[in-house]
């Protein structure tokens, strides 16, 4: 049976794309204020953030949630 949910708004979106788009939209400083994790607040980089987020499910969930929220805000349509 196919476990992929075709209505999953994150389907096909890489974590790298999510982090990059959030940094482009908010910048590191604001991103670190919205999600206060060290990889966003102290010497941030996409590479270090990806390493941390891949190992830390709760942080990844927060980042994905912010990404979905920002996508809704930009499009005006619920995902």
DSSP file (Angstrom, degrees, kcal/mol; ACC not computed):
  #  RESIDUE AA STRUCTURE BP1 BP2  ACC     N-H-->O    O-->H-N    N-H-->O    O-->H-N    TCO  KAPPA ALPHA  PHI   PSI    X-CA   Y-CA   Z-CA
    1    1 A X              0   0    0      0, 0.0     2,-0.5     0, 0.0     0, 0.0   0.000 360.0 360.0 360.0 144.2    0.0    0.0    0.0
    2    2 A X        -     0   0    0      1,-0.1     0, 0.0     2,-0.1     0, 0.0  -0.642 360.0-169.9 -81.2 121.4    1.2    3.5   -0.8
    3    3 A X        +     0   0    0     -2,-0.5     2,-0.4     2,-0.1    -1,-0.1   0.507  53.9 106.5 -88.2  -5.6    2.1    5.5    2.3
    4    4 A X        -     0   0    0      1,-0.0     2,-0.7     2,-0.0    -2,-0.1  -0.627  64.9-142.3 -81.5 127.1    2.6    8.8    0.5
    5    5 A X    >   -     0   0    0     -2,-0.4     3,-1.9     1,-0.1     6,-0.2  -0.791   3.5-155.7 -88.1 114.0   -0.3   11.2    1.2
    6    6 A X  T 3  S+     0   0    0     -2,-0.7    -1,-0.1     1,-0.3    -2,-0.0   0.684  93.4  55.7 -66.2 -15.2   -0.9   13.1   -2.1
    7    7 A X  T 3  S+     0   0    0      3,-0.0     2,-0.6    -3,-0.0    -1,-0.3   0.362  75.2 120.0 -96.9   4.7   -2.4   16.0   -0.1
    8    8 A X    X   -     0   0    0     -3,-1.9     3,-1.7     1,-0.2    -4,-0.0  -0.595  55.4-153.6 -70.6 114.7    0.7   16.5    2.0
    9    9 A X  T 3  S+     0   0    0     -2,-0.6    -1,-0.2     1,-0.3    -3,-0.0   0.686  93.1  54.2 -66.6 -16.2    1.8   20.0    1.3
   10   10 A X  T >  S+     0   0    0      2,-0.1     3,-2.2     3,-0.0    -1,-0.3   0.464  76.3 125.9 -94.5  -1.8    5.4   19.1    2.1
   11   11 A X  T <  S+     0   0    0     -3,-1.7     3,-0.1     1,-0.3    -7,-0.0  -0.395  84.4   6.6 -60.8 122.8    5.6   16.2   -0.3
   12   12 A X  T 3  S+     0   0    0      1,-0.2     2,-0.6    -2,-0.2    -1,-0.3   0.413  99.4 120.4  85.9  -1.5    8.5   16.8   -2.6
   13   13 A X    <   -     0   0    0     -3,-2.2    -1,-0.2     4,-0.0     2,-0.1  -0.860  57.0-139.6 -98.7 121.1    9.9   19.8   -0.7
   14   14 A X     >  -     0   0    0     -2,-0.6     4,-2.1     1,-0.1     5,-0.1  -0.396  16.5-122.0 -77.8 156.2   13.4   19.2    0.6
   15   15 A X  H  > S+     0   0    0      1,-0.2     4,-2.6     2,-0.2     5,-0.2   0.866 114.6  57.3 -62.5 -36.4   14.4   20.4    4.1
   16   16 A X  H  > S+     0   0    0      1,-0.2     4,-2.6     2,-0.2    -1,-0.2   0.910 106.6  48.1 -61.7 -42.2   17.2   22.5    2.4
   17   17 A X  H  > S+     0   0    0      2,-0.2     4,-2.7     1,-0.2     5,-0.2   0.910 110.9  51.7 -64.2 -41.7   14.5   24.3    0.3
   18   18 A X  H  X S+     0   0    0     -4,-2.1     4,-2.2     2,-0.2    -2,-0.2   0.950 113.4  43.2 -59.9 -50.6   12.4   24.9    3.4
   19   19 A X  H  X S+     0   0    0     -4,-2.6     4,-2.5     1,-0.2     5,-0.2   0.923 114.7  50.3 -63.2 -44.8   15.4   26.4    5.4
   20   20 A X  H  X S+     0   0    0     -4,-2.6     4,-2.4    -5,-0.2    -1,-0.2   0.912 111.8  47.0 -61.3 -44.1   16.6   28.5    2.4
   21   21 A X  H  X S+     0   0    0     -4,-2.7     4,-2.3     2,-0.2    -1,-0.2   0.883 112.0  50.4 -67.7 -37.5   13.1   29.9    1.8
   22   22 A X  H  X>S+     0   0    0     -4,-2.2     4,-3.1    -5,-0.2     5,-0.7   0.904 111.5  48.2 -66.2 -40.0   12.6   30.8    5.4
   23   23 A X  H  X5S+     0   0    0     -4,-2.5     4,-1.3     3,-0.2    -2,-0.2   0.909 112.3  49.5 -65.7 -41.3   16.0   32.5    5.6
   24   24 A X  H  <5S+     0   0    0     -4,-2.4    -2,-0.2    -5,-0.2    -1,-0.2   0.893 118.0  40.4 -62.8 -39.2   15.2   34.4    2.4
   25   25 A X  H  <5S+     0   0    0     -4,-2.3    -2,-0.2    -5,-0.2    -1,-0.2   0.922 135.5  12.7 -76.7 -45.5   11.8   35.5    3.8
   26   26 A X  H  X5S-     0   0    0     -4,-3.1     4,-0.5    -5,-0.2    -3,-0.2   0.763  94.1-130.3-105.3 -31.2   12.7   36.2    7.4
   27   27 A X  H  X< -     0   0    0     -4,-1.3     4,-2.2    -5,-0.7     5,-0.2  -0.046  36.6 -79.0  85.6 160.2   16.5   36.4    7.7
   28   28 A X  H  > S+     0   0    0      1,-0.2     4,-2.6     2,-0.2     5,-0.2   0.884 126.9  54.6 -63.9 -39.8   18.5   34.5   10.3
   29   29 A X  H  > S+     0   0    0      2,-0.2     4,-1.3     1,-0.2    -1,-0.2   0.946 113.6  39.1 -63.2 -49.6   17.8   37.0   13.1
   30   30 A X  H  X S+     0   0    0     -4,-0.5     4,-2.6     2,-0.2     5,-0.2   0.890 114.6  54.5 -68.0 -39.0   14.0   36.9   12.8
   31   31 A X  H  X S+     0   0    0     -4,-2.2     4,-2.7     1,-0.2    -1,-0.2   0.910 108.1  50.2 -60.5 -41.0   14.1   33.1   12.2
   32   32 A X  H  < S+     0   0    0     -4,-2.6    -1,-0.2     8,-0.4    -2,-0.2   0.789 110.8  49.7 -67.0 -28.4   16.1   32.7   15.4
   33   33 A X  H  < S+     0   0    0     -4,-1.3     3,-0.4    -5,-0.2    -2,-0.2   0.881 113.9  44.3 -75.9 -39.1   13.5   34.8   17.3
   34   34 A X  H  < S+     0   0    0     -4,-2.6     2,-0.4     1,-0.3    -2,-0.2   0.883 131.6  22.2 -72.8 -38.5   10.6   32.8   15.9
   35   35 A X  S  < S-     0   0    0     -4,-2.7     2,-2.2    -5,-0.2    -1,-0.3  -0.835  82.2-154.8-129.0  92.4   12.3   29.4   16.5
   36   36 A X        +     0   0    0     -2,-0.4     2,-0.4    -3,-0.4    -4,-0.1  -0.425  40.2 137.5 -77.1  79.9   15.0   30.0   19.2
   37   37 A X    >>  -     0   0    0     -2,-2.2     3,-2.3     1,-0.1     4,-1.0  -0.952  61.6-118.5-122.3 146.9   17.4   27.2   18.4
   38   38 A X  H 3> S+     0   0    0     -2,-0.4     4,-2.6     1,-0.3     3,-0.4   0.795 108.9  63.9 -55.6 -36.1   21.1   27.6   18.5
   39   39 A X  H 34 S+     0   0    0      1,-0.2     6,-0.6     2,-0.2    -1,-0.3   0.683 111.1  40.0 -67.0 -14.1   21.6   26.7   14.8
   40   40 A X  H <4 S+     0   0    0     -3,-2.3    -8,-0.4    -5,-0.1    -1,-0.2   0.616 122.3  39.4-101.6 -18.5   19.6   29.8   13.9
   41   41 A X  H  < S+     0   0    0     -4,-1.0     2,-0.6    -3,-0.4    -2,-0.2   0.713 108.9  53.4-107.8 -23.5   21.0   32.2   16.5
   42   42 A X  S  < S-     0   0    0     -4,-2.6    -1,-0.2    -5,-0.2     0, 0.0  -0.933 129.4 -32.8-122.8 109.6   24.8   31.5   16.8
   43   43 A X  S    S-     0   0    0     -2,-0.6    -1,-0.2     1,-0.1    -2,-0.1   0.934  85.5-157.3  49.4  58.5   26.8   31.5   13.6
   44   44 A X        +     0   0    0     -4,-0.2     2,-0.3    -3,-0.1    -4,-0.1  -0.308  23.5 162.1 -72.6 147.2   24.0   30.3   11.5
   45   45 A X     >  -     0   0    0     -6,-0.6     4,-2.1     1,-0.1     5,-0.2  -0.971  47.4-117.6-152.9 157.7   24.3   28.5    8.1
   46   46 A X  H  > S+     0   0    0     -2,-0.3     4,-2.7     1,-0.2     5,-0.2   0.924 114.5  53.4 -62.3 -43.0   22.1   26.4    6.0
   47   47 A X  H  > S+     0   0    0      1,-0.2     4,-2.0     2,-0.2    -1,-0.2   0.926 111.5  42.9 -60.6 -47.7   24.6   23.4    6.3
   48   48 A X  H  > S+     0   0    0      1,-0.2     4,-2.1     2,-0.2    -1,-0.2   0.877 114.1  52.4 -68.6 -35.5   24.7   23.5   10.2
   49   49 A X  H  X S+     0   0    0     -4,-2.1     4,-3.0     2,-0.2     5,-0.2   0.920 109.1  49.2 -65.0 -43.6   20.9   24.0   10.4
   50   50 A X  H  X S+     0   0    0     -4,-2.7     4,-2.2     1,-0.2    -2,-0.2   0.914 109.3  52.6 -61.8 -42.6   20.3   21.0    8.1
   51   51 A X  H  X S+     0   0    0     -4,-2.0     4,-0.8    -5,-0.2    -1,-0.2   0.929 115.0  41.3 -59.1 -45.7   22.6   18.8   10.2
   52   52 A X  H >X S+     0   0    0     -4,-2.1     4,-1.0     1,-0.2     3,-0.8   0.935 114.2  50.4 -68.7 -46.8   20.8   19.8   13.4
   53   53 A X  H 3< S+     0   0    0     -4,-3.0     7,-0.3     1,-0.3     3,-0.3   0.829 105.7  56.2 -65.5 -32.2   17.2   19.6   12.0
   54   54 A X  H 3< S+     0   0    0     -4,-2.2    -1,-0.3    -5,-0.2    -2,-0.2   0.777 114.2  40.4 -69.1 -25.0   17.8   16.1   10.5
   55   55 A X  H << S+     0   0    0     -3,-0.8     2,-0.5    -4,-0.8    -1,-0.2   0.548 110.7  61.4 -96.8  -9.6   18.8   14.8   13.9
   56   56 A X     X  -     0   0    0     -4,-1.0     4,-2.2    -3,-0.3     3,-0.5  -0.826  58.0-174.7-127.7  91.9   16.2   16.7   16.0
   57   57 A X  H  > S+     0   0    0     -2,-0.5     4,-2.3     1,-0.2     5,-0.2   0.845  83.7  54.2 -57.2 -39.3   12.5   15.8   15.1
   58   58 A X  H  > S+     0   0    0      1,-0.2     4,-1.5     2,-0.2    -1,-0.2   0.890 111.2  45.8 -65.8 -36.6   10.9   18.4   17.4
   59   59 A X  H  > S+     0   0    0     -3,-0.5     4,-2.2     2,-0.2    -1,-0.2   0.896 111.0  52.5 -71.1 -39.8   12.9   21.2   15.9
   60   60 A X  H  X S+     0   0    0     -4,-2.2     4,-2.9    -7,-0.3     5,-0.2   0.903 106.8  53.6 -62.0 -40.5   12.2   20.0   12.3
   61   61 A X  H  X S+     0   0    0     -4,-2.3     4,-2.3     1,-0.2    -1,-0.2   0.896 108.5  49.5 -61.2 -40.2    8.5   20.0   13.1
   62   62 A X  H  X S+     0   0    0     -4,-1.5     4,-2.3     2,-0.2    -1,-0.2   0.912 112.4  47.3 -64.9 -42.1    8.7   23.6   14.3
   63   63 A X  H  X S+     0   0    0     -4,-2.2     4,-2.4     2,-0.2    -2,-0.2   0.924 113.1  47.9 -66.0 -44.6   10.5   24.6   11.1
   64   64 A X  H  X S+     0   0    0     -4,-2.9     4,-2.5     1,-0.2    -1,-0.2   0.889 111.2  52.1 -63.3 -38.2    8.1   22.8    8.9
   65   65 A X  H  X S+     0   0    0     -4,-2.3     4,-2.4    -5,-0.2    -2,-0.2   0.911 110.1  47.4 -63.7 -43.0    5.2   24.4   10.7
   66   66 A X  H  X S+     0   0    0     -4,-2.3     4,-2.7     2,-0.2    -2,-0.2   0.901 111.4  52.0 -64.5 -40.4    6.6   27.9   10.2
   67   67 A X  H  X S+     0   0    0     -4,-2.4     4,-2.2     2,-0.2    -2,-0.2   0.937 111.2  46.1 -60.9 -47.5    7.2   27.1    6.5
   68   68 A X  H  X S+     0   0    0     -4,-2.5     4,-2.2     1,-0.2    -2,-0.2   0.907 113.3  50.1 -62.5 -41.5    3.6   25.9    6.1
   69   69 A X  H  X S+     0   0    0     -4,-2.4     4,-2.3     1,-0.2    -2,-0.2   0.915 111.3  47.9 -62.7 -43.3    2.3   29.0    8.0
   70   70 A X  H  X S+     0   0    0     -4,-2.7     4,-2.2     1,-0.2    -1,-0.2   0.853 109.8  53.1 -68.5 -33.2    4.4   31.3    5.8
   71   71 A X  H  X S+     0   0    0     -4,-2.2     4,-2.3     2,-0.2     6,-0.3   0.908 109.9  48.3 -66.2 -41.3    3.2   29.6    2.6
   72   72 A X  H  X S+     0   0    0     -4,-2.2     4,-2.6     1,-0.2     5,-0.2   0.918 112.0  49.5 -62.3 -43.8   -0.5   30.1    3.7
   73   73 A X  H  < S+     0   0    0     -4,-2.3    -2,-0.2     1,-0.2    -1,-0.2   0.888 113.4  45.8 -64.3 -39.3    0.2   33.7    4.5
   74   74 A X  H  < S+     0   0    0     -4,-2.2    -1,-0.2     1,-0.2    -2,-0.2   0.888 121.7  35.2 -72.0 -39.0    1.9   34.4    1.2
   75   75 A X  H  < S-     0   0    0     -4,-2.3    -2,-0.2     2,-0.2    -1,-0.2   0.755  92.0-138.2 -88.7 -24.4   -0.7   32.6   -0.9
   76   76 A X  S  < S+     0   0    0     -4,-2.6     2,-0.4    -5,-0.3    -3,-0.1   0.453  72.2 105.8  78.6  -1.4   -3.8   33.5    1.0
   77   77 A X  S    S-     0   0    0     -6,-0.3    -1,-0.3    -5,-0.2    -2,-0.2  -0.915  76.1-117.1-112.3 136.8   -5.0   29.9    0.5
   78   78 A X              0   0    0     -2,-0.4    -9,-0.1     1,-0.1    -5,-0.0  -0.475 360.0 360.0 -68.3 142.0   -5.0   27.2    3.2
   79   79 A X              0   0    0     -2,-0.1   -70,-0.2   -11,-0.1    -1,-0.1   0.437 360.0 360.0 -89.7 360.0   -2.7   24.3    2.4
